[in-house]
Each structure stands twice: as structure tokens, then as C-alpha cells.
Amino acid sequence: MKSFINTFFVSTFLVLAAIASITSTNLVDAKCLKWGDTYKVGQLDEKILNEASSIAISKNYNRLYHMNDSIKDTTNPTGYSTAPYFYYTDDLGSKTTKVKINNVSLTDVEDMTYGSCHSKVAEDRCIFIADIGIARGDRKNVSKQIIIIKEMKNFPASVDPIVVIPIQLQIENEQKMDAESIGIHPDGDLYILSKNYHYKGFKNSKAFASNLFRLKKQKWVDYKKSDKTLTMKNYGTIDLSDFFSNSKNIKVRYPDFPGWLYQVPTSMDISKDGSKFIILTYLGAIEIHYDLSQGELSPGFAKSLLQKSASILQFNKEFEIQTNQEAIAYSKDTVSFIYTSEYNAKKFPGKKPLILKRKCLSHK
């Protein structure tokens, strides 16, 4: 999804006291009291990463991982494909290195995450590449996949994935569902957050509640090539309109941007201890203090959270706008995060794909 971008963030923290549906009695107000200023830490090489739709931070090396989004491809049934390469840079987004992924065909990679391979070697870390986009509406639900690649200190020019897992999202009466967000919990469970909206032009589109899906660790760890497509189970919903649609600050400061741009997830990440996760949208982000291993999200998840604790962080429009922000990741300290965007030379020729960072200075 290509769109106009602006940025400011909502930070919300939650602790669950029981493994059950979320209620006001087990919500704990733990929001960030003070966020530092957003600042530039680096910039991507737009000649190579011109469609940067994902980002992950290595915990072993001073390295960032990236993937490009899909491009037009008449040989693919959907009309689009993602080139079978991943990229890594230093922490500043410089020194870009390209690595080919062998024996894989990609359609629409939209996000990536980083975590334990959960192999016999405890120190092994992996990159999880989510080929889960809807390819401009022409991709069916059953053709999505997750590509898992073991991290190496020195990558060769090409690598074989540990495994390529075909997946489908557990949905009813619908063959297609867009998604651009993946995260891995430290317990090994993988989560995908859908992007539910009806596009009817920039001003008239409408967003709906997003579905969260889970693939349990043992399912992908034990997966063999002969296995069938794995189904990621529906794990509840998050309605981002509960955070954004009633914000007078947003409507007053940015009246030219329709509300649906705030309400569709474009990337996510889960903290290394699993205690919180962060969701990026086209015009903001939400950080939620809730350990996803504690139970499915109740229908009133977002509303309950909003009633207890929510804060909107307003950013400087000129500096912090990302033209098409679709990539977010927690820093190693997990009290800060970085985000970046795709490059749009036609619509925003002067806007380079910056790597921006923001840190929480104090918590309640």
C-alpha cells in the first residue's frame, strides 16, 4: 500500500494479571511519561533499498536487516513479485550488502522480524521474512509464506533458508486478507497482524479492526517440507480506531489526512522479553504493554486499554514525516525504537528514507 505519511505516536502500556479476557481490573497504568525527541540515526541507500518495507535489528552484531517491497512482474500470477534478496547494513543504514535467498519465489514481502531459531544451539538467531502482502489485491490467502534464515557473522553471496513455511490465516468466508506485520515472541510463537481496510480513494477509504494470528513455536520448529500449509490461528482483534478516531489533537493538527491512515497496521515488533509490542501505522504508532503469551485478545481489548492509559505523541511535521512508513523495530534496549520508510521519488523527490529513533526517558 502506497500512501502519504506523517508521524506521531501513541504509547500505551498494559500488564495482565490473569490468563483471561482483558478487563479494567487487570489493566495497569504503566505508560511512558516522557519521550525524548525523535532524531535521525541514519539513512538508507535509496538506489538499493528503494522499497524498504521491513526492518530488523541484530542482537549479535551492529547490523540492520531489510527487505524491499514488491514490484511489477508480469511473470507472477498476481502481477507483482519481491526479488529474492535480503539486505543488511550497519546501524546507520550504510554499507549495504545484498544476499540472495536460494530456492524461493517471493510475491509481496511486507515485514520481517528477528529472534531465536529455537534450534539445538541456543545461541543461534534467525531472520523471519514475512511474504504475506496481498499484492495489490490479487493474492489469495493460501499462498502466503514465512522464510526463515539463520544469521551468520559473514554471509556468503547467497544462502539457503532453514525452511520455507507456507501459511494461511484462519479467516471465515474470505479468500484474501492483507497483512504487513509480523513479530516473534521470546517463547517462539509467531504473530501476524492483518491490515483490514476498503480502499476507495485517498479521502473515502475505511479501516476496520485488525485480526491477530498466532503460529505456535512447535508448529514451525517441527515443520518439514512434505508438510501441508500451516494455519495461523485467529488470536483476537485490535481496533486501532479506538485509539485514533476520537483524537481532537490529530484532527486539528492534521485535518488533511483521513482517519483510516492512522488505523491500518504497516509493521510491528515484540520486545525481547515479550512484555510489550509496538504497532506502526501510516500516521502513528501504538506501544502496548501486554504479554501476548498470556492469552487471546478480547473483543474490547483496545477500548479497555484506551480507557485505562493512552497518550498521543505529536511529532514535528516537517522532520518526522516518513513518506511511506512500513518498517519498525525495537532497539536492543527495548525502551526505544527505530522506524523507516519506502522511497517515493515521484511524489516526494526530496524525501530520503531516513532511519529515525525515539526513546522513552521515564515510565510511570
N, C-alpha and C positions, 0 to 999 in steps of 0.2 A: 504494500500500500504506500503510495507516494502522496505526500501531503505537505502542508505548510506547518512549520513548527515554532513553538515558543516554549519557554520552560519556567515553571516554578513548581515547588514540591510540597507534598503533604507528608508529614512524619507522624506515624501513629504506632504506639507500642501496646502489646497485649500479652498477658500471661494467663494461661488456662490452668485452673486449679483442679479440674476433674476431667476425665475422659468421657465427655458427653457433649451435648449440644451447647453452644455458647449462650450464656445468659448474662444479665447485668451483674449477677452476684459473683462471677468468677473473672470479670474483667478488671485488670489492674492498670491504673493510670501510670504509665511509665514513658511518656513521650519525651522527645528531645526538647529541652528547654531553650537551648541556644545553638543555632547552627552558624558555623563560620561562613565567610564569603565564598562564593564559587570562584574558582581560579583555574586558569589554564595550566595543564601539566605537560601537554604535548600536542602533536598534530599528526594525522595520518597522511601518507603519500597518496593523494587522490588519483594519481596516474595508475596506481596499482590497486588501491582499496577505494574504488570509486562508488562502491555499493555496500559499504560496511554495515551489515545488518546484525552483527553479533560481536561480542567481546567477552573474553575470559582472562582471568589473571592467574598466572602460575604461582603456586606456593613454594616451588622448589628453586625457581630461577627468576631473575629480573626480566620477566618476559610477559608480553600480552599476546593472546591468540585472537585471530579474526577470521571471519568468513565474508565473502561477497554475496549479495542477494542474486536473484535470478535475472537473466537477460533473455531477449527474444531468441528463440531457437526453433526453426521450422521442422527440425527432425524429431522434436519431442511432441508427443500427442497433445500436450497442453499448450504448445506454442512457446514454452519458456524452459529454461534449464539453468542450473548453477554449475559453473565449471568445477571439476573435481579436484580442487585445491583448497588447502587451508594456509594461513599466513601467520607468521609471528614477528613481533617487533620487540624493541627494548621498551622500558617503562614509559618512554617519551613518545612512543609511536614511530620511532626512527629505525633505520637498519632493517627494512622489511625483507623477510625471507619467505619464499614460496615453496610449498611442499605438495607434491601430487599425492592424491589418495588413490591407490590402485584398486582395480576391480570393483568400481562403484559408479553408478549413474545417479546424479543428483537432479532434482526438479526445482525445488524452491526452499533453499536453506534460509531459515529466519532467526535462529538463535543457537547458542552453544553454552555449555557450562563445563565446570572443571571439578574433579573430585577423585576420591579413591577408586581404584579399579576393582577393589574387593576381590583381589586375587590371593594366591598363596603368599605373595610377597607384600607385606603390609605397607611398605613404603611406596609401592607403585601408584602413580597418579595417571589419570586418563582425561582425555578431552571427549566430551559428548556433543556431537554435532546433530542438530535437530532439523531434518529435512521435512518440515511439517506445514509449510505455507500452502495456500490454496491455488497458487499460480494464476492469479487474475481471475479466479472463479472457475477454472476448467479442470480442477484436480479432485478426484474422488477421495473419500475418507480412507479407503483401504490401501492407498498407495504411499502412505507416509512411512518414514523410517528414521531410526537413530543410528548413527555411525559412531563407533567407539574406537578411539585411537590411543595407544599407550604413549605417554610423554617420554621423550628422550632428551638427554643433555645435548646431544648432537644429532639432529635429524638428518637422514640422507635426503637425496633429491626426491625420493618417493617412498611411501610406506604402505604396508598392508594393514587394514583395520584389524583389531582384535575380533570384531564381529560387526555385522550389519543386521540390525533387527527391524523387520517390517512390523509396523504397528497400525492399529486403527483405534479411534477414540470411541468410547461407549456412548453412543447417542441414539435416540429413537426417531424414526420417521424422517431421517435426513441422511443423505449420502455424502454431503460435503460439510466441512466445518473448518474455518480458518483458524490458525494458531501461529503465534510468533514468539512464544515464551517457554523456556524450559529451565528447570533448576534441579539440582540433586541435593537431597538431604544427607547429612553425615551418616545416617543409618543405611544409605544406599538406595533408598526409594527415589524414583524419578517422577517429577511433576511437570505437566504441560498445562498451560492456561490458554483457553481459547480466546478468540477475538471475534465477538459476535456483533455484527452491525449490518445494516442495509445501506449500501451506498447509492444515493440518489442525487449526486452532485455535492459540491462543497458545502453549500448552505442547508440543504434539505436532508442530509443523511441522518440516520438514527442509530444509536448504540443500545445494546441490551446487556443483561447480566452475563458475565463470563463464566464458563464452566472450568472447573479444575479437575484434572485427571491424574491418576497415580498408577505407576507401574512398580510393583514391589521388587525389591532387590533380587530375591532369589529367582524371579522370572527371567531377568536379563542375564544374571550371572550364569544360570544353567542353560541358557539358550544355545541350541545347536542349529546349524544351517538347514537341517532337514525339518526343523520345527515349523509349524504354521505361523501365520501372522498373530502377534500378541495383541490382546485388547487391553487398553489402558482404562481402568475403571473410573467412572464418574465419582468424584470425591467432594462434590458440593459446588456452590456458586459464590461468586463475588460480584456484587453490583456496584461498579465504580461511580455510578451516577449518585449514589448515596453520599459520596464524598464531595463531588464536584458540582452537581447541578444546582444546589442551593447556595452556592458561594457568591455573595454580593461582591466581594472583592474581585473575583475573577471576571464577573460580568461587567463591572465598572471599568476595570483597568484594561481589559482586552475584549471590548464589545464586538470586534470584527471576527472573532473566532467562534464558530458554533460549538455547542456543548459536547457533541459526540467526539471531538478530538481529544477531550480530556478523559474520555470514558472507555477507550479501547486499548488494551494492553499491547505493547510492542516489544517488551522484553521483561525478564525477571531474573532474580538471583536469590539464593538462600544462603544465610550466613553459615560460616564454617562450624558453629556449634549448634545450628538448627533452631535457634531460639527466635528467629525473625526472618522475614523475607521482604523483598522490595519489588515493586511493580512499576515499570516505566510506561507512560502513555505518550501521545503525541505532544501534549502540552503540560505534562507534570509527572509526578511520581508519588507513590504511596509506600511508606515503610510500615510494616505491621509486625508487632511483637506477638507472634503466636507460633508455637512449635507444631508444624503440620503433622508430626507423628502422633500427636495427642488425640486426633480424631477428625472425622469429616467436618466440613464447614456447614453449619446450619443455614437455613434459608435467610435468616435475619442477621447473618454474620456482619456485613458491612454496616447496617443500621445500628446494631448493638455497639459496635466498635466506635462509630461516629458519636453516639450519644455519650460515650464514656471519655474518649480522648481523641482529638484530631487537631492538627494545626496546619495552616497553609503558609508556605514559604514563598514570598514573592521575589522574583529574580529581576535583574536588570535586563530589560527587553533587548537592548542593542547588543549586549555582550553574550548573554546566555542562551539566546535563541539557537537551536540546532535545526537545520533546515529539514531534516527527516530523521528524528532521533529514534533509533530502533535497537540500541545496544546499551546495557547497563550491567555493572558487576560490582560486588563489594570489594573493597581493598583488603589487604591482608589483615589490617587491624579490625575490620568489620564495623568500625564506627564512622567510616567514610565510604564513599562510593565514587565511581567514575562512570561517565556516560559519553557517548559519541554518536555520530550520525552518518547517514549516507551523504554523498556529494551530489549536488544538483547544479551542474554548470549552466544549464539553460535558464532556470528560474532564479538561481542565486549565484551568479558568477563570481561574486566577491566573497562568498562564504565558504571557507575551508572546513573540512571535517576535523574539528578540534576535539581533544580529549580534555574534558572538564571534570573537576573534582569538588566535592563538598563534604565537610566533616562536621559531625556533631561535637560541640565543645562541652556540653554538660547535659546530663539526664536528670529527670525528676526522680 
